[in-house]
Amino acid sequence: MHIAKNMEPYKMTSNKLKNNQQGFVLSLDLHMSLIIITIILGISANTLSYETQKISSTAHTYAIEHQTIETTDILLETPGTPINWETINSHKNIPGLKNPNQNTLSWKKIEKLKKESNTLLPKIYKNKQQTKITITPQDTRIKPIIINNKNNKKSKEIVTVNRTAICDFLSEYKVLEITWTTETLEKLYPISENIDKGKLKICHHDGITTKYNHSNNQEYSPQNRWLCKQFQVNLNELETNDYYILSEGQISSFKWIIDSTEEAYNYTSPLQNSAIKLNNKIKASIISKNTTTIWMHIYGPKNSNVKIYLVKLPKNINSKYIKPEYFKKQTCYVYIENWI
């Protein structure tokens, strides 16, 4: 009995030790659980933050893309404000590239936007955006027109827009246009082998009874034809403008005459692949009036395919534009890059 009584303190100590060990294990489990929960919450928070940033970035990119598309359509489908903004120096100008009353892009507006892109582009592409516009004509003889040629390699958000448009570069400067094909000639002058000489009058040369008569009779030109067109010239216009003949196609056998109803010439000159300046010829044809009817006479094989333009251009125009490809409407591909 004495021994049993002495064992009681040991039993109590042992029980306390077990309780303490159980408490320690519970505390350790709880601590580990809290660590795991904290890690899970941290990972979830990071994932949520990443997804939030991703959504925010996507929304921002979408906003830029939407604005770029909307602004591009306005730029290409409106003439701007005012409609002749390209001729006015004003900080209130809002650019647009469409020709008024035409479904084409204006060369003058494109050139103005290219020249002043640093001040004009931010008026339509806003919020500190940078914009580069590339207009590539279908005719590969014309080099792409680049507006605001800046580098976007450092940007992570780049929005691109592609559009197709009709470009009208310099066709407003055309005075005459001749499409020389067999079908076109037959429609203009329905000539047959049995036509009476001199019956078909096409210009003032038809009063001449020699081979210089331009009536296209078979006796003098069985395989060739004359095509003659007239236009009005004021002597004062020659002070500020230059007249040119431009041609493309197989023109090696073609010849031309410039004269007037007052002064008829029979001397012909060959067409060239380069521009032919006409001011001196026109001056020599104007005898007694400030305004005179000038004739352009073209002679060549009837079975040919040739395009001929007579154009009137400002004297200060860059010579690189005095080429046939700039005087016809054509498809252009517009590529726009927008970034911040």
C-alpha positions in Angstrom: 0.0 0.0 0.0 2.9 2.3 0.7 4.4 1.6 -2.6 1.1 2.3 -4.5 0.7 5.6 -2.7 4.3 6.5 -3.8 3.4 5.8 -7.5 0.6 8.3 -7.6 2.8 11.3 -8.4 4.4 9.4 -11.3 1.1 8.6 -12.8 0.0 12.2 -12.6 3.2 13.4 -14.2 2.9 10.8 -16.9 -0.7 11.9 -17.7 0.4 15.6 -17.8 3.2 14.6 -20.2 0.8 12.8 -22.5 -1.6 15.8 -22.4 1.3 18.1 -23.2 2.4 15.9 -26.1 -1.1 15.8 -27.5 -1.4 19.6 -27.1 1.9 20.0 -28.9 0.9 17.8 -31.8 -2.4 19.6 -32.0 -0.7 23.0 -32.0 1.8 21.7 -34.7 -1.1 20.4 -36.9 -2.9 23.7 -36.5 0.3 25.7 -37.3 0.9 23.5 -40.4 -2.7 23.9 -41.5 -2.4 27.7 -41.2 0.7 27.7 -43.3 -0.9 25.6 -46.0 -4.0 27.8 -45.9 -1.8 30.9 -46.1 0.1 29.4 -49.1 -3.2 28.5 -50.8 -4.6 32.0 -50.2 -1.3 33.6 -51.5 -1.4 31.5 -54.7 -5.1 32.3 -55.2 -4.5 36.0 -54.7 -1.6 35.9 -57.2 -3.7 34.0 -59.7 -6.6 36.4 -59.2 -4.3 39.3 -59.6 -2.8 37.8 -62.8 -6.3 37.1 -64.2 -7.5 40.6 -63.2 -4.4 42.1 -65.0 -5.0 39.9 -68.0 -8.7 40.9 -68.2 -7.7 44.6 -67.7 -5.0 44.3 -70.4 -7.4 42.5 -72.8 -10.1 45.2 -72.2 -7.5 47.9 -72.8 -6.3 46.3 -76.0 -9.9 45.9 -77.2 -10.6 49.5 -76.4 -7.5 50.6 -78.5 -8.5 48.2 -81.3 -12.1 49.4 -81.3 -11.0 53.1 -81.4 -8.4 52.4 -84.1 -11.0 50.7 -86.4 -13.6 53.4 -85.8 -11.1 56.2 -86.3 -9.7 54.6 -89.5 -13.1 54.4 -91.0 -13.7 58.1 -90.3 -10.3 58.9 -91.8 -10.9 57.0 -95.0 -14.6 57.7 -95.5 -14.9 61.4 -94.7 -13.2 64.5 -96.3 -12.3 66.0 -93.0 -13.2 69.3 -91.4 -13.4 71.6 -93.2 -13.7 69.6 -96.4 -10.8 71.6 -97.9 -8.6 71.4 -94.8 -5.6 70.4 -96.9 -5.5 73.9 -98.4 -5.9 75.8 -95.1 -3.3 76.3 -92.4 -5.3 76.1 -89.2 -4.9 74.3 -85.8 -8.6 73.5 -86.0 -8.2 71.2 -89.1 -9.4 67.6 -88.7 -8.0 65.3 -91.4 -10.0 63.1 -93.7 -8.8 61.5 -96.9 -11.9 61.1 -99.0 -12.5 63.3 -102.0 -15.7 65.3 -101.6 -18.5 63.9 -103.8 -16.3 61.0 -104.8 -15.7 57.5 -103.4 -11.9 57.9 -103.7 -8.9 59.0 -101.6 -7.5 62.4 -102.4 -3.8 62.6 -103.3 -3.6 66.2 -102.0 -5.1 65.2 -98.7 -2.7 62.2 -98.4 0.3 64.5 -99.2 -0.8 67.1 -96.6 -1.3 64.4 -93.9 2.1 63.0 -94.7 3.8 66.4 -94.5 2.1 67.3 -91.2 1.5 63.9 -89.6 3.0 65.0 -86.2 0.3 67.5 -85.7 -2.6 66.0 -87.6 -2.6 62.4 -86.6 -2.9 63.0 -82.8 -6.2 64.8 -83.6 -7.8 61.6 -84.7 -5.7 58.8 -83.1 -5.8 60.1 -79.5 -4.7 59.0 -76.0 -1.0 59.2 -76.7 -1.3 56.7 -79.4 1.3 56.4 -82.2 0.1 55.7 -85.7 1.8 54.6 -88.9 -0.2 54.5 -92.2 1.1 52.7 -95.3 -0.9 53.1 -98.6 0.2 50.6 -101.3 -1.2 51.3 -104.8 -2.0 48.3 -107.0 0.2 49.6 -109.7 3.6 48.5 -108.5 5.3 51.4 -110.4 4.1 53.7 -107.6 6.0 53.2 -104.4 4.0 52.8 -101.1 3.2 56.0 -99.4 4.2 55.9 -95.7 2.7 58.4 -93.3 4.6 58.8 -90.0 7.4 56.3 -90.5 8.1 55.5 -86.9 9.3 52.3 -85.2 6.9 50.3 -82.9 9.3 47.5 -81.9 9.3 48.5 -78.2 5.6 48.4 -77.9 3.8 45.3 -76.6 0.3 46.5 -77.7 0.1 46.9 -81.4 -3.3 47.1 -83.2 -3.4 46.7 -87.0 -6.2 47.5 -89.4 -6.4 46.6 -93.1 -8.6 48.5 -95.6 -9.0 48.6 -99.4 -9.8 51.9 -101.1 -9.7 53.6 -104.5 -6.9 56.1 -104.9 -7.2 59.1 -107.1 -3.7 60.6 -107.3 -3.6 63.2 -110.2 -6.5 62.4 -112.4 -8.0 65.9 -111.7 -5.2 67.3 -113.8 -6.2 65.3 -116.9 -7.3 67.5 -119.8 -7.7 64.6 -122.4 -7.6 60.9 -122.1 -7.4 58.5 -125.1 -7.9 54.8 -124.8 -6.6 53.4 -128.1 -8.0 50.0 -129.0 -9.6 48.6 -132.1 -13.0 48.5 -130.4 -12.7 52.1 -129.1 -11.7 53.4 -132.6 -14.6 51.6 -134.3 -17.1 53.0 -131.8 -15.8 56.5 -132.3 -15.3 56.3 -136.0 -17.3 53.5 -137.6 -15.1 53.2 -140.7 -15.7 50.6 -143.4 -13.8 49.9 -146.7 -16.6 51.5 -148.7 -16.8 54.8 -146.9 -16.7 57.9 -149.1 -13.6 59.9 -148.9 -14.0 63.0 -146.7 -17.4 61.9 -145.5 -16.3 61.3 -141.9 -15.1 64.6 -140.5 -13.1 64.4 -137.3 -11.1 67.6 -137.1 -10.2 70.8 -139.0 -7.6 68.9 -141.0 -10.4 67.3 -143.0 -10.5 70.4 -145.2 -7.1 69.4 -146.5 -7.2 67.4 -149.7 -3.8 65.8 -149.4 -2.6 62.8 -147.4 -2.7 65.1 -144.3 -6.5 64.9 -144.3 -7.4 63.1 -141.0 -10.7 61.5 -142.2 -9.2 58.0 -141.9 -10.0 57.1 -145.5 -8.6 53.8 -146.6 -6.5 55.2 -149.5 -4.0 56.9 -147.3 -4.1 54.8 -144.1 -5.3 51.2 -144.6 -3.7 50.0 -141.4 -3.5 53.2 -139.4 -6.0 55.7 -137.9 -6.1 59.3 -136.8 -7.8 60.2 -133.5 -8.2 63.9 -132.9 -9.4 65.7 -129.8 -9.7 69.4 -128.9 -9.4 71.5 -125.7 -9.4 75.1 -124.7 -6.2 76.9 -123.6 -5.9 80.4 -122.1 -2.5 82.1 -122.7 -2.2 83.1 -119.1 -2.5 79.5 -118.0 0.9 78.8 -119.5 2.5 81.1 -117.0 1.6 78.9 -114.0 1.0 75.5 -115.6 2.9 73.0 -117.9 1.1 70.8 -120.4 2.4 67.3 -121.2 1.6 64.3 -123.3 2.0 61.0 -121.4 1.6 57.6 -122.9 2.0 53.9 -122.1 1.8 50.7 -124.2 3.3 49.8 -127.6 3.8 53.4 -128.9 6.8 52.9 -131.2 4.7 53.5 -134.3 2.6 56.4 -133.0 2.9 60.0 -133.9 1.3 63.2 -132.7 0.5 66.8 -133.8 -0.4 69.8 -131.6 -2.0 72.7 -133.5 -5.0 75.0 -133.5 -7.9 75.9 -135.7 -6.0 79.1 -136.5 -2.7 77.4 -137.4 -2.8 73.8 -138.7 0.4 71.8 -138.8 1.3 68.7 -140.8 4.6 67.9 -139.1 4.3 64.9 -136.8 6.5 63.9 -133.8 6.9 60.4 -132.4 5.3 59.5 -129.0 7.7 58.7 -126.2 7.7 56.7 -123.0 8.8 59.8 -121.2 6.7 63.0 -120.7 6.5 65.4 -123.7 6.2 69.1 -122.7 3.8 71.0 -124.9 4.0 74.7 -123.8 6.1 75.9 -126.7 3.9 74.1 -129.3 0.8 75.5 -127.7 2.2 79.1 -127.6 3.1 78.8 -131.3 -0.5 77.7 -132.1 -2.1 80.7 -130.4 -2.1 83.5 -132.9 -4.6 86.2 -132.2 -6.6 85.3 -129.1 -6.0 84.8 -125.4 -8.2 81.7 -125.4 -7.8 79.2 -128.3 -9.1 75.8 -129.3 -6.1 73.5 -129.4 -6.1 70.1 -131.2 -4.2 67.0 -130.3 -3.9 64.6 -133.2 -2.8 61.0 -132.7 -1.8 58.7 -135.5 -1.0 55.0 -135.2 -1.8 51.4 -136.0 -5.5 50.6 -135.5 -4.8 47.2 -133.9 -2.9 48.6 -130.9 -3.5 48.9 -127.2 -2.3 52.3 -126.0 -3.2 54.8 -123.3 -2.5 58.5 -123.9 -3.1 61.4 -121.5 -2.8 65.1 -122.0 -2.3 66.8 -118.6 -2.0 70.3 -117.2 0.2 70.4 -114.1 1.3 73.2 -111.7 4.9 74.3 -112.5 6.1 73.4 -109.0 5.0 69.8 -109.1 7.7 67.1 -108.4 8.8 65.6 -111.7 8.5 62.0 -110.3 4.7 62.4 -110.5 4.7 63.2 -114.3 4.1 59.6 -115.2 1.0 57.8 -116.7 0.4 55.6 -113.6 -0.5 58.7 -111.5 -3.4 59.7 -113.7 -5.7 56.8 -113.3 -7.9 55.7 -110.4 -6.8 52.4 -108.9 -7.1 50.1 -105.9 -4.9 50.9 -102.9 -4.3 48.8 -99.9 -4.3 50.8 -96.6 -2.4 49.3 -93.6 -2.6 51.1 -90.3 -0.5 50.3 -87.2 -1.5 51.8 -83.9 0.4 51.5 -80.6 1.2 53.2 -77.3 
